[in-house]
Amino acid sequence: MLSRKEKIKNEDQFVIYQVSPDKGNVKLYWKNNDHTILRSIVRLKKQVEARNETLLFAMNGGTFEPDNSPERSLYRKL
């Protein structure tokens, strides 16, 4: 993992989004309100907008099994 001070090679190949916890929220989504797996950022965007919220940034945050469940070796239920 790179520290903030380290230079990322080929920065034009990355999107870097930094959130200050006192100014913004970071949320992880996997399922919608009906507990159905979202499967796409488009579906996530529609869900967020349906609650009159704005999706500022989204990315794939994990590794998944063929059935779209989180990879079992990485998933830890909180």
Secondary structure in CASP SS format (residue, H / E / C, confidence):
PFRMAT SS
TARGET T0000
AUTHOR 0000-0000-0000
METHOD secondary structure of the structure
MODEL  1
M C 1.00
L C 1.00
S C 1.00
R C 1.00
K C 1.00
E C 1.00
K C 1.00
I C 1.00
K C 1.00
N C 1.00
E H 1.00
D H 1.00
Q H 1.00
F C 1.00
V C 1.00
I C 1.00
Y C 1.00
Q C 1.00
V C 1.00
S C 1.00
P C 1.00
D C 1.00
K C 1.00
G C 1.00
N C 1.00
V C 1.00
K C 1.00
L C 1.00
Y C 1.00
W C 1.00
K E 1.00
N C 1.00
N C 1.00
D C 1.00
H C 1.00
T C 1.00
I E 1.00
L C 1.00
R C 1.00
S C 1.00
I H 1.00
V H 1.00
R H 1.00
L H 1.00
K H 1.00
K H 1.00
Q H 1.00
V H 1.00
E H 1.00
A H 1.00
R C 1.00
N C 1.00
E C 1.00
T C 1.00
L C 1.00
L C 1.00
F C 1.00
A C 1.00
M C 1.00
N C 1.00
G C 1.00
G C 1.00
T C 1.00
F E 1.00
E C 1.00
P C 1.00
D C 1.00
N C 1.00
S C 1.00
P E 1.00
E C 1.00
R C 1.00
S C 1.00
L C 1.00
Y C 1.00
R C 1.00
K C 1.00
L C 1.00
END
